[in-house]
Amino acid sequence: MKLNYTKIGDYLLPNLALPEQGNCFFGKYGRLRLAYLKNHKRVQYVNLLTSCKLNEHLAEIDEQVNKMIDLLMKQTAKNQGITEQLKAKNQMAWVGAMNNIKTCAEEIILKEIIYN
C-alpha cells in the first residue's frame, strides 16, 4: 500500500481518510450514546469509528431504545390501569400518569442500554 504524505512544519504526516459512510439517521438516544462513548468509552468509540460502524451502531441503539420504551410504556400503563377511558374522562390525570411512566421507562433504558 502506497501512502502519500503532507509536510507540516518539520514533519511528514500521512494523508489518511476514512471511507465514505452511508447516511444513517439517529435521534435523541443515538446522540446520548455517542456522547457517552466519546466521554467514557473512548476505546470502543475509536474502534467503532475506525471500522466505519459508528453510525450503524448509533442507529441500532436508537431504534432498539425507542421500541423498548414503547413496550415498557404499554405494559406499565396496562398494569397501572391507565386506559383510554381515563383519557376521555380526565385528560390531565392521563397525561400526568403517561409522563411519569415515560420518565421511569427512560430511566431504566438509559441505565441498561445507553450508559452500559
SULHUZI-V800507 format. One record per pair of residues at least 12 apart in sequence whose ideal C-beta (glycine too) atoms are under 10 Angstrom apart, sorted by the first residue. I is the first residue (numbers start at 1). J is the second residue. If there is no record, write none. Layout:
I	J
I	J
//
This chain:
3	15
3	16
4	16
18	49
18	50
18	51
18	52
18	54
19	52
20	52
21	49
21	52
21	53
21	54
21	55
21	56
22	52
22	55
22	56
22	59
23	55
23	59
24	54
24	55
24	56
24	57
24	58
24	59
24	60
24	62
25	55
25	58
25	59
25	62
26	55
26	56
26	57
26	58
26	59
26	60
26	61
26	62
26	63
26	65
27	58
27	59
27	62
27	63
27	65
27	66
28	62
28	65
28	66
28	106
28	114
29	58
29	61
29	62
29	63
29	64
29	65
29	66
29	68
29	69
29	106
29	109
29	110
29	113
29	114
30	55
30	57
30	58
30	59
30	60
30	61
30	62
30	63
30	65
30	66
30	114
31	58
31	62
31	114
32	58
32	61
32	62
32	65
32	110
32	113
32	114
32	115
33	45
33	54
33	57
33	58
33	60
33	61
33	62
33	65
33	110
33	113
33	114
33	115
33	116
34	48
34	54
34	55
34	57
34	58
34	61
34	62
34	114
35	114
36	61
36	110
36	114
36	115
36	116
37	49
37	54
37	57
37	58
37	61
37	114
40	115
41	115
41	116
44	57
45	57
61	113
61	114
62	114
64	109
64	113
65	105
65	106
65	109
65	110
65	112
65	113
65	114
66	109
68	105
68	106
68	108
68	109
68	112
68	113
69	101
69	102
69	105
69	106
69	108
69	109
69	110
70	102
70	105
71	105
72	101
72	102
72	104
72	105
72	106
72	108
72	109
73	98
73	101
73	102
73	104
73	105
73	106
74	101
74	105
75	101
75	105
76	97
76	98
76	100
76	101
76	102
76	104
76	105
76	108
77	94
77	97
77	98
77	101
77	102
79	101
80	97
80	98
80	100
80	101
81	97
82	94
82	96
82	97
82	98
82	100
82	101
86	98
//
